[in-house]
């Protein structure tokens, strides 16, 4: 089964590991999921920031 990666440096989806691991997010099961990686990363970062803020306010 193919794995897809989102290259954070180039903004492109790669089938299989073609670039340096530090540049990649994944793996994802489909190219479409990999293409959505930036939104997933933004959403998770916002969730973590909210959790951190809540912990600081406790």
Order of alpha helices (4+ residues) and beta strands (2+ residues): beta-beta-beta-alpha-alpha
